[in-house]
């Protein structure tokens, strides 16, 4: 019995081994089937098949380039415009190319993220290859007697690695010539690219910003160094500043200081202890990083209290009854809201992955973290003590009453006060705050504010709101309708509205003085060599000296990597134009005619175009 049992066990074992061998054989067959098919492509057909693989590789490289230049997107998310309160749209226009913000604040003050995942990028690249592969041009082979047939469906699978991108394309390709023929379904290529590594570093930088708000903290330092924020000066005369001059200097400082920021790692070498202020220690970042800001990008600067564009601080000690002090002093405290974009470029060799982020400083302080449940100015004690009656009347330019939402803004704090009635009036208790602003907002009207010099006594306030009108833009170049890419901006004293033409053609305007700017871009291929220059800036001194405003000079090297400009300025101009309400009422289309510039071939040509652009005007017709 024992012997028979072992015989049966031996027979069972043999069957199991045979079954495993069969299963393994089938698996191996399916794994190597496509390689076997590929290896069986006759030598006579290999040139056309290799050209087909080259098409896949070219589509992959183009898709990678678009992903890197557009923050991980090939298909852009839906565009969302900004507002006069928050200047960020959902995209930053950089050299004529739209790049989705990874973080921004919408026009209605809502924090938003647009950070693509690695899988999102792989799917977009898969879709791009699947659609574009059918444009693979093999006509020269058809003319030489080859037969080429594509299948009806293509399915791509993309894997982004640190140093490569792998593509598996499932699509039937039938080839024939004379007596030779072959059919290949699976096609595989590997492209050398650091897309995965650059994206990983970009995510590290973005996450570090959301965790620490390092860009906002630097922005607060720049604000306190280059603008009057708070302090005391010995003087018996008022201190007066021009807000526009302050903002101009602050813009220049932010642009230069942002460019000075460095990240440990990559090719960066900390050569001096004095440069530590500008050095960021962000873990796991191995590639080179560049931080960019431009004064030409959408931004906003606001300061309170101010009288139009003037900041005034009055002296204390020269008033009657205060002569016992024996001296005069001028205390001042100004509250700023500053919003500007920063473009982060992570690069290695010729590959650059870039994405923008919005930097938001509210009330002289960094914004709240993204995970905060509520964004914006929190309810403060100012809004808790409403004890001063104020009558508010709101009218349009024809003195018709307007139903509007009323708020009160003072020292960076905003309190919601209510809505006017049908007769345009609101009587409400306001907080006590010297030099506050009553603000009116209404659908179809431009936001209007009125200074209340003192809310300690009963006050009547009248606000006149200008109606807004939606208009369609029609851009012409040298008198001919233009359908290419352009940026059209309407800049007024207190607002700016940009349109990315032709994907956007609607603009909302009210009566007032505008500077109309048109930037027309066209395809170009201008190579910029790597440049290194030394910049020196005044920065706060380390230690206790910095608390007293003592500065020191720091010098550092700025290295701008080699880049290729794919879009260049080739037309446009600027025109000051006062838009009357009658023009807005009686028209539906705004024709804007711009003059063309020579297509630039070199960086010198591009610079010459920008110089000529400043002297070019625009023809503006309402019809």
C-alpha positions as CSV (number, residue, x, y, z in Angstrom):
1,X,0.0,0.0,0.0
2,X,2.8,2.3,0.8
3,X,4.5,1.7,-2.5
4,X,1.3,2.3,-4.5
5,X,0.8,5.6,-2.7
6,X,4.2,6.9,-3.7
7,X,3.5,5.8,-7.3
8,X,0.3,7.9,-7.4
9,X,2.1,10.8,-5.8
10,X,4.8,10.6,-8.5
11,X,2.2,10.6,-11.3
12,X,0.5,13.6,-9.8
13,X,3.8,15.5,-9.5
14,X,4.6,14.8,-13.1
15,X,1.2,16.2,-14.3
16,X,1.7,19.3,-12.1
17,X,5.2,19.9,-13.7
18,X,3.8,19.5,-17.2
19,X,1.0,21.9,-16.5
20,X,3.4,24.5,-15.1
21,X,5.6,24.2,-18.1
22,X,2.6,24.7,-20.4
23,X,1.4,27.8,-18.5
24,X,4.9,29.2,-18.5
25,X,5.3,28.6,-22.2
26,X,2.1,30.3,-23.0
27,X,3.1,33.3,-20.8
28,X,6.5,33.5,-22.4
29,X,4.8,33.4,-25.9
30,X,2.6,36.4,-25.1
31,X,5.5,38.3,-23.6
32,X,7.8,37.9,-26.5
33,X,5.2,37.7,-29.2
34,X,5.5,41.3,-30.3
35,X,9.3,41.1,-30.2
36,X,9.1,38.0,-32.4
37,X,6.8,39.8,-34.8
38,X,9.1,42.8,-34.8
39,X,12.1,40.6,-35.5
40,X,10.3,39.1,-38.4
41,X,9.9,42.4,-40.1
42,X,11.7,41.7,-43.4
43,X,14.8,43.8,-44.0
44,X,13.1,45.3,-47.0
45,X,10.4,46.8,-44.7
46,X,12.7,47.9,-41.8
47,X,13.2,51.5,-43.1
48,X,9.5,52.3,-43.1
49,X,9.0,50.7,-39.7
50,X,12.0,52.6,-38.2
51,X,10.5,55.8,-39.5
52,X,7.2,54.9,-37.8
53,X,9.1,54.4,-34.5
54,X,10.8,57.8,-35.1
55,X,7.3,59.4,-35.4
56,X,6.4,58.0,-32.0
57,X,9.6,59.3,-30.5
58,X,9.1,62.7,-32.0
59,X,5.5,62.9,-30.7
60,X,6.8,61.9,-27.3
61,X,9.5,64.6,-27.3
62,X,7.1,67.3,-28.4
63,X,4.6,66.2,-25.7
64,X,7.4,66.2,-23.0
65,X,8.4,69.7,-24.1
66,X,4.8,71.0,-23.8
67,X,4.4,69.4,-20.4
68,X,7.6,71.0,-19.1
69,X,6.8,74.4,-20.5
70,X,3.2,74.5,-19.3
71,X,3.5,73.2,-15.7
72,X,2.7,69.6,-16.4
73,X,-0.2,70.3,-18.8
74,X,-0.8,69.6,-22.5
75,X,-4.5,70.4,-22.4
76,X,-4.9,73.5,-20.3
77,X,-7.5,73.7,-17.6
78,X,-10.4,76.0,-18.1
79,X,-9.3,79.7,-18.0
80,X,-10.5,81.9,-15.1
81,X,-10.0,85.6,-15.2
82,X,-8.8,87.7,-12.3
83,X,-10.2,90.9,-10.8
84,X,-9.0,94.3,-9.6
85,X,-8.9,92.8,-6.1
86,X,-7.0,89.7,-7.0
87,X,-5.0,90.2,-10.3
88,X,-4.3,86.6,-10.9
89,X,-6.0,84.8,-13.7
90,X,-5.7,81.0,-13.6
91,X,-2.8,81.2,-16.1
92,X,0.5,83.2,-16.2
93,X,1.5,84.5,-19.7
94,X,5.2,84.0,-20.0
95,X,6.8,85.0,-23.4
96,X,3.4,84.6,-25.0
97,X,2.8,81.1,-23.6
98,X,0.1,80.4,-21.0
99,X,1.2,78.5,-17.9
100,X,-1.5,77.3,-15.4
101,X,-0.8,78.5,-11.9
102,X,-0.2,75.7,-9.4
103,X,-1.5,78.0,-6.7
104,X,-3.5,81.2,-7.1
105,X,-6.3,83.2,-5.6
106,X,-9.4,83.7,-7.9
107,X,-11.0,87.0,-8.6
108,X,-13.6,86.3,-5.9
109,X,-10.9,85.6,-3.3
110,X,-10.9,81.8,-3.2
111,X,-7.6,79.9,-2.9
112,X,-7.2,77.3,-5.7
113,X,-4.7,74.7,-6.7
114,X,-3.9,73.2,-10.2
115,X,-1.1,70.8,-9.5
116,X,-1.1,67.8,-11.9
117,X,-0.2,64.4,-10.6
118,X,2.4,62.2,-12.3
119,X,-0.4,60.0,-13.6
120,X,-2.2,63.1,-14.9
121,X,0.8,63.9,-16.9
122,X,1.2,60.4,-18.2
123,X,-2.5,60.3,-19.3
124,X,-2.1,63.7,-21.1
125,X,1.0,62.4,-22.9
126,X,-0.9,59.2,-23.8
127,X,-3.8,61.1,-25.3
128,X,-1.4,63.4,-27.2
129,X,0.5,60.4,-28.8
130,X,-2.8,58.6,-29.6
131,X,-4.1,61.6,-31.5
132,X,-0.9,62.7,-33.2
133,X,0.4,59.4,-34.4
134,X,-2.0,59.4,-37.3
135,X,-0.3,62.5,-38.6
136,X,2.9,60.5,-39.1
137,X,4.0,61.3,-42.6
138,X,5.3,58.2,-44.6
139,X,4.4,59.5,-48.0
140,X,7.9,59.1,-49.4
141,X,7.6,55.3,-48.8
142,X,4.3,55.2,-50.5
143,X,5.8,56.9,-53.6
144,X,8.5,54.2,-53.6
145,X,6.1,51.3,-53.7
146,X,5.5,50.6,-50.1
147,X,2.1,49.7,-48.7
148,X,1.4,51.3,-45.3
149,X,-1.9,50.8,-43.4
150,X,-2.7,52.1,-39.9
151,X,-5.3,50.4,-37.6
152,X,-8.5,52.2,-36.6
153,X,-7.6,52.6,-32.9
154,X,-4.4,53.5,-31.0
155,X,-3.9,52.9,-27.3
156,X,-0.8,54.3,-25.7
157,X,0.7,53.5,-22.3
158,X,3.2,56.0,-20.9
159,X,5.5,55.6,-17.9
160,X,7.5,58.6,-16.7
161,X,10.7,57.7,-14.9
162,X,13.4,59.9,-13.4
163,X,15.6,59.8,-16.4
164,X,13.4,58.4,-19.2
165,X,9.9,58.1,-20.6
166,X,8.7,54.7,-21.8
167,X,6.0,54.5,-24.4
168,X,4.1,51.3,-25.4
169,X,1.7,52.0,-28.3
170,X,-0.9,49.4,-29.3
171,X,-1.9,50.0,-32.9
172,X,-2.0,47.7,-35.9
173,X,0.6,48.7,-38.5
174,X,0.5,46.7,-41.8
175,X,3.5,47.0,-44.1
176,X,4.1,45.4,-47.5
177,X,6.3,45.8,-50.6
178,X,6.6,43.3,-53.4
179,X,6.6,39.8,-51.9
180,X,7.3,41.0,-48.3
181,X,4.7,41.9,-45.7
182,X,4.4,42.3,-42.0
183,X,1.9,43.3,-39.3
184,X,3.0,44.7,-36.0
185,X,0.6,45.7,-33.2
186,X,2.8,46.7,-30.2
187,X,5.5,49.3,-30.6
188,X,7.9,50.3,-27.8
189,X,10.3,53.2,-27.5
190,X,12.3,54.7,-24.6
191,X,13.1,58.5,-24.7
192,X,15.9,59.9,-22.6
193,X,14.3,62.7,-20.5
194,X,14.5,64.1,-17.0
195,X,10.9,65.0,-16.9
196,X,10.2,62.8,-13.9
197,X,13.1,64.1,-11.9
198,X,12.3,67.7,-12.7
199,X,8.7,67.2,-11.8
200,X,9.6,65.6,-8.5
201,X,11.8,68.6,-7.6
202,X,9.0,71.0,-8.6
203,X,6.6,69.2,-6.3
204,X,9.2,69.4,-3.4
205,X,9.5,73.2,-3.9
206,X,5.7,73.7,-4.2
207,X,5.0,71.6,-1.1
208,X,7.7,73.5,0.8
209,X,6.1,76.8,-0.2
210,X,2.7,75.6,1.1
211,X,4.2,74.4,4.3
212,X,6.4,77.4,5.1
213,X,5.2,80.2,2.9
214,X,8.8,81.1,2.2
215,X,8.0,83.3,-0.8
216,X,5.5,85.4,1.3
217,X,8.0,85.7,4.1
218,X,10.7,87.0,1.7
219,X,8.0,89.3,0.3
220,X,7.3,90.8,3.8
221,X,11.1,91.4,4.2
222,X,11.3,93.2,0.8
223,X,8.2,95.2,1.8
224,X,9.7,96.4,5.1
225,X,13.0,97.2,3.5
226,X,11.9,99.2,0.5
227,X,8.6,100.7,1.7
228,X,7.5,102.8,4.7
229,X,5.5,100.4,6.9
230,X,5.8,101.6,10.5
231,X,8.2,103.7,12.5
232,X,8.8,107.0,14.2
233,X,10.8,110.0,13.0
234,X,11.8,113.2,14.9
235,X,10.2,116.0,12.9
236,X,7.7,118.8,13.3
237,X,6.6,118.6,9.7
238,X,4.4,116.0,8.1
239,X,6.0,113.1,6.3
240,X,4.7,112.6,2.8
241,X,5.3,109.7,0.4
242,X,4.2,109.2,-3.2
243,X,2.5,105.7,-3.3
244,X,3.2,105.3,-7.0
245,X,7.0,105.8,-6.4
246,X,6.9,103.4,-3.5
247,X,5.2,100.7,-5.6
248,X,7.7,101.3,-8.5
249,X,10.6,100.8,-6.2
250,X,9.0,97.8,-4.5
251,X,8.3,96.2,-7.9
252,X,12.0,96.6,-8.9
253,X,13.1,95.2,-5.5
254,X,10.8,92.2,-5.7
255,X,12.0,91.4,-9.3
256,X,15.7,91.6,-8.4
257,X,15.5,89.9,-5.0
258,X,13.3,87.0,-6.3
259,X,15.9,86.3,-9.0
260,X,18.6,86.1,-6.2
261,X,16.9,83.2,-4.4
262,X,18.8,79.9,-4.7
263,X,18.2,76.3,-3.6
264,X,20.9,74.1,-2.1
265,X,21.8,71.4,-4.5
266,X,22.3,71.2,-8.3
267,X,25.1,73.3,-9.6
268,X,24.7,75.9,-6.9
269,X,27.7,76.4,-4.6
270,X,27.5,78.5,-1.5
271,X,30.7,80.6,-1.7
272,X,30.1,83.0,1.1
273,X,28.3,83.1,4.4
274,X,26.9,86.5,3.5
275,X,24.7,84.8,0.8
276,X,22.9,82.6,3.3
277,X,19.9,85.0,3.4
278,X,19.0,84.1,-0.2
279,X,19.6,80.3,0.1
280,X,16.8,77.9,0.6
281,X,17.4,74.5,2.1
282,X,14.6,72.4,0.5
283,X,15.2,68.6,1.0
284,X,15.4,66.2,-1.9
285,X,15.9,68.9,-4.6
286,X,18.8,67.8,-6.8
287,X,18.4,69.9,-10.0
288,X,19.0,73.6,-10.5
289,X,16.2,76.0,-9.6
290,X,15.5,79.6,-10.8
291,X,12.9,81.9,-9.3
292,X,11.5,84.7,-11.7
293,X,9.3,87.7,-11.3
294,X,8.6,90.5,-13.8
295,X,7.2,93.9,-13.3
296,X,5.2,93.3,-16.5
297,X,3.2,90.5,-15.0
298,X,-0.2,91.0,-13.4
299,X,0.2,92.2,-9.8
300,X,-1.5,94.5,-7.4
301,X,-0.2,96.9,-4.7
302,X,-2.5,98.6,-2.2
303,X,-1.7,100.7,0.9
304,X,-3.9,102.2,3.6
305,X,-4.4,104.8,4.9
306,X,-3.7,107.0,1.8
307,X,-5.2,110.0,0.1
308,X,-5.4,109.0,-3.6
309,X,-1.7,108.3,-4.3
310,X,-0.2,110.2,-1.3
311,X,0.7,108.8,2.1
312,X,0.7,111.3,4.9
313,X,1.9,111.0,8.5
314,X,1.2,114.0,10.7
315,X,3.5,115.1,13.5
316,X,2.7,114.8,17.2
317,X,3.9,117.5,19.6
318,X,3.2,120.8,17.8
319,X,-0.5,120.8,18.7
320,X,-1.8,123.4,21.2
321,X,-1.3,122.1,24.8
322,X,1.5,119.7,23.9
323,X,4.4,122.1,24.1
324,X,5.5,120.4,27.3
325,X,6.9,117.6,25.2
326,X,9.7,119.8,24.0
327,X,10.0,118.0,20.7
328,X,7.9,116.8,17.8
329,X,7.8,113.3,16.3
330,X,6.0,111.7,13.4
331,X,4.6,108.2,13.9
332,X,3.4,106.2,11.0
333,X,1.8,102.9,10.3
334,X,0.8,101.8,6.8
335,X,-0.9,98.6,5.9
336,X,-0.1,96.9,2.5
337,X,-1.8,94.3,0.5
338,X,0.7,93.0,-2.1
339,X,0.0,90.3,-4.7
340,X,2.5,89.2,-7.4
341,X,3.4,86.0,-9.3
342,X,6.6,83.9,-9.1
343,X,7.6,81.6,-11.9
344,X,9.7,78.6,-10.7
345,X,12.0,77.0,-13.3
346,X,13.6,73.6,-12.4
347,X,16.2,72.8,-15.0
348,X,18.9,70.3,-16.0
349,X,20.9,70.8,-19.2
350,X,18.4,72.0,-21.9
351,X,15.3,70.7,-20.1
352,X,13.3,73.2,-18.1
353,X,10.1,72.4,-16.1
354,X,8.3,75.6,-15.0
355,X,5.3,76.4,-13.0
356,X,4.0,79.7,-11.4
357,X,2.6,80.4,-8.0
358,X,0.8,83.5,-6.6
359,X,2.5,85.3,-3.7
360,X,-0.1,86.9,-1.4
361,X,0.6,89.3,1.4
362,X,-2.4,90.6,3.3
363,X,-2.2,93.4,5.9
364,X,1.7,93.3,6.0
365,X,1.5,89.6,6.8
366,X,1.9,86.4,4.7
367,X,-1.4,84.8,3.6
368,X,-3.0,82.0,5.6
369,X,-1.9,78.5,4.7
370,X,-3.8,76.6,2.0
371,X,-5.3,74.1,4.4
372,X,-6.9,76.9,6.4
373,X,-10.7,76.6,6.4
374,X,-11.2,80.2,5.7
375,X,-9.1,82.5,3.6
376,X,-9.0,86.3,3.6
377,X,-9.1,88.8,6.3
378,X,-10.5,87.3,9.5
379,X,-13.1,89.1,11.5
380,X,-11.2,91.3,13.9
381,X,-12.1,93.5,16.9
382,X,-12.7,96.4,14.5
383,X,-15.8,94.7,13.1
384,X,-17.1,93.7,16.5
385,X,-17.6,97.3,17.7
386,X,-20.1,99.1,15.3
387,X,-21.3,102.2,17.1
388,X,-21.2,105.1,14.6
389,X,-24.3,105.7,12.4
390,X,-23.5,106.5,8.8
391,X,-26.0,107.1,5.9
392,X,-24.8,105.7,2.6
393,X,-26.4,106.7,-0.7
394,X,-25.4,104.9,-3.9
395,X,-26.2,106.2,-7.4
396,X,-25.2,105.5,-11.0
397,X,-23.7,108.3,-13.2
398,X,-27.3,109.3,-14.1
399,X,-28.2,109.6,-10.4
400,X,-30.4,106.5,-10.5
401,X,-30.3,104.6,-7.2
402,X,-28.3,101.4,-7.2
403,X,-28.7,98.3,-5.0
404,X,-25.2,97.5,-3.9
405,X,-23.3,95.5,-1.2
406,X,-21.6,97.9,1.2
407,X,-18.4,97.1,3.2
408,X,-16.1,99.2,5.3
409,X,-12.3,98.9,5.0
410,X,-9.8,100.4,7.4
411,X,-6.2,99.4,8.2
412,X,-6.4,96.3,6.1
413,X,-9.5,95.0,7.8
414,X,-12.8,94.7,5.9
415,X,-16.3,94.6,7.6
416,X,-19.4,93.7,5.7
417,X,-22.1,96.3,6.4
418,X,-25.2,95.2,4.3
419,X,-27.1,96.0,1.1
420,X,-28.7,99.2,0.1
421,X,-32.5,99.3,-0.4
422,X,-34.3,99.9,-3.7
423,X,-33.8,103.7,-3.3
424,X,-30.0,103.1,-3.0
425,X,-29.7,104.0,0.7
426,X,-28.3,102.2,3.7
427,X,-28.2,103.5,7.3
428,X,-26.1,101.3,9.5
429,X,-23.7,101.5,12.5
430,X,-20.1,101.5,11.3
431,X,-16.9,100.8,13.3
432,X,-15.0,103.8,14.5
433,X,-11.8,104.2,12.4
434,X,-10.1,107.3,11.0
435,X,-9.5,107.4,7.3
436,X,-11.5,104.3,6.4
437,X,-13.2,103.6,3.1
438,X,-16.8,102.8,2.4
439,X,-16.8,100.3,-0.5
440,X,-19.8,99.6,-2.9
441,X,-20.0,96.5,-5.1
442,X,-22.9,95.7,-7.5
443,X,-23.4,93.5,-10.5
444,X,-22.9,95.4,-13.7
445,X,-21.0,98.3,-12.0
446,X,-17.4,99.1,-11.3
447,X,-16.5,98.7,-7.6
448,X,-16.4,102.2,-6.0
449,X,-15.0,103.4,-2.7
450,X,-15.2,106.7,-0.8
451,X,-12.8,107.9,2.0
452,X,-14.5,108.7,5.3
453,X,-12.0,111.1,7.1
454,X,-13.5,110.4,10.5
455,X,-16.2,107.9,11.4
456,X,-16.4,109.1,15.0
457,X,-19.3,111.3,14.2
458,X,-22.5,110.8,12.1
459,X,-21.5,111.0,8.4
460,X,-23.4,111.0,5.1
461,X,-21.6,109.3,2.3
462,X,-22.5,109.4,-1.4
463,X,-21.0,107.0,-3.9
464,X,-21.4,107.3,-7.7
465,X,-20.9,103.9,-9.5
466,X,-20.0,103.7,-13.2
467,X,-21.8,101.0,-15.2
468,X,-19.8,98.3,-16.8
469,X,-20.3,97.0,-20.3
470,X,-19.3,93.7,-21.9
471,X,-17.6,94.3,-25.3
472,X,-16.3,92.0,-28.0
473,X,-12.8,92.7,-29.2
474,X,-11.8,92.4,-32.9
475,X,-8.0,92.6,-33.3
476,X,-6.5,93.6,-36.6
477,X,-2.8,93.6,-37.7
478,X,-1.9,96.1,-40.4
479,X,-5.7,96.5,-41.2
480,X,-6.3,92.8,-41.6
481,X,-8.3,90.6,-39.1
482,X,-5.8,88.8,-36.9
483,X,-6.5,85.3,-35.6
484,X,-3.1,84.5,-34.0
485,X,-2.1,84.8,-30.3
486,X,-2.1,88.2,-28.6
487,X,-2.5,89.8,-25.2
488,X,-4.7,92.8,-24.9
489,X,-4.7,94.8,-21.7
490,X,-6.9,97.7,-20.6
491,X,-5.1,99.6,-17.7
492,X,-6.9,102.3,-15.8
493,X,-5.9,104.1,-12.6
494,X,-7.3,101.6,-10.3
495,X,-7.7,98.4,-12.3
496,X,-6.3,96.2,-15.1
497,X,-8.1,93.7,-17.3
498,X,-6.2,91.4,-19.7
499,X,-7.5,89.3,-22.5
500,X,-5.7,86.3,-24.1
501,X,-6.8,86.7,-27.7
502,X,-8.3,84.9,-29.7
503,X,-9.4,82.3,-27.0
504,X,-10.9,85.3,-25.2
505,X,-12.6,88.1,-27.0
506,X,-14.8,89.6,-24.2
507,X,-13.8,92.5,-22.0
508,X,-15.7,94.4,-19.3
509,X,-15.2,98.2,-19.3
510,X,-16.6,101.3,-17.7
511,X,-16.1,105.0,-18.5
512,X,-12.7,106.3,-17.8
513,X,-9.1,106.8,-18.9
514,X,-7.3,103.7,-20.1
515,X,-3.9,102.7,-21.5
516,X,-4.7,100.1,-24.1
517,X,-1.8,97.7,-24.7
518,X,-1.6,95.0,-27.4
519,X,1.2,92.4,-27.5
520,X,1.1,90.2,-30.7
521,X,3.3,87.1,-30.6
522,X,4.3,84.8,-33.4
523,X,6.3,81.5,-33.6
524,X,10.1,82.0,-33.4
525,X,13.2,80.0,-32.6
526,X,15.7,82.2,-30.8
527,X,18.4,80.6,-28.8
528,X,19.5,82.3,-25.6
529,X,22.9,81.3,-24.3
530,X,23.6,80.7,-20.7
531,X,24.5,84.0,-18.9
532,X,26.2,84.7,-15.6
533,X,26.3,88.1,-14.0
534,X,26.9,89.6,-10.6
535,X,24.3,91.6,-8.7
536,X,24.6,93.5,-5.5
537,X,21.7,94.4,-3.2
538,X,21.2,96.0,0.2
539,X,19.7,93.5,2.6
540,X,18.9,93.6,6.3
541,X,21.9,93.1,8.5
542,X,21.9,89.8,10.4
543,X,21.4,90.1,14.2
544,X,20.1,93.0,16.1
545,X,21.3,95.6,13.5
546,X,18.6,94.4,11.1
547,X,15.9,95.3,13.6
548,X,17.0,99.0,13.4
549,X,17.0,99.1,9.6
550,X,20.7,98.7,9.2
551,X,21.6,97.1,5.9
552,X,24.6,95.5,4.3
553,X,25.6,94.9,0.7
554,X,25.4,91.4,-0.6
555,X,26.7,90.3,-4.0
556,X,25.9,87.1,-5.7
557,X,26.1,85.5,-9.1
558,X,23.0,85.1,-11.2
559,X,23.0,82.3,-13.7
560,X,20.3,82.2,-16.3
561,X,20.3,78.9,-18.2
562,X,20.2,78.6,-21.9
563,X,16.7,78.7,-23.3
564,X,14.8,78.7,-26.6
565,X,12.2,81.4,-27.2
566,X,9.4,79.8,-29.2
567,X,7.2,82.9,-29.3
568,X,8.4,86.4,-29.9
569,X,6.9,89.9,-30.1
570,X,6.1,90.8,-33.7
571,X,3.4,93.5,-33.4
572,X,1.3,95.7,-31.2
573,X,1.5,99.0,-29.4
574,X,0.1,101.3,-26.7
575,X,-2.6,103.9,-26.8
576,X,-4.1,106.3,-24.1
577,X,-7.8,106.5,-24.7
578,X,-10.6,108.0,-22.7
579,X,-13.7,105.8,-23.1
580,X,-17.0,107.6,-22.8
581,X,-20.1,105.9,-21.5
582,X,-21.9,106.8,-24.7
583,X,-19.4,104.9,-26.7
584,X,-19.9,101.8,-24.5
585,X,-23.7,102.2,-24.7
586,X,-23.9,102.5,-28.5
587,X,-21.4,99.9,-29.5
588,X,-21.0,96.1,-29.3
589,X,-17.5,95.6,-30.9
590,X,-14.2,97.3,-30.3
591,X,-11.9,97.3,-33.3
592,X,-8.2,97.6,-32.4
593,X,-5.7,97.9,-35.3
594,X,-2.0,97.4,-34.5
595,X,1.1,97.6,-36.7
596,X,3.4,94.7,-37.3
597,X,7.0,94.5,-36.4
598,X,9.8,92.6,-38.1
599,X,9.9,88.9,-37.2
600,X,12.9,88.6,-34.9
601,X,15.7,86.2,-35.8
602,X,18.1,87.0,-32.9
603,X,17.9,88.3,-29.4
604,X,19.0,91.7,-30.7
605,X,16.1,91.8,-33.1
606,X,13.7,90.9,-30.2
607,X,15.1,93.7,-28.1
608,X,14.8,96.1,-31.0
609,X,11.1,95.1,-31.4
610,X,10.4,95.9,-27.7
611,X,12.1,99.3,-28.2
612,X,10.0,100.0,-31.3
613,X,6.9,98.7,-29.5
614,X,7.0,101.6,-27.0
615,X,6.6,104.1,-29.9
616,X,3.8,102.3,-31.7
617,X,0.2,103.5,-31.3
618,X,-3.1,101.8,-31.8
619,X,-6.3,102.7,-33.8
620,X,-9.3,102.1,-31.6
621,X,-12.8,102.2,-33.0
622,X,-16.1,101.5,-31.3
623,X,-18.8,100.1,-33.5
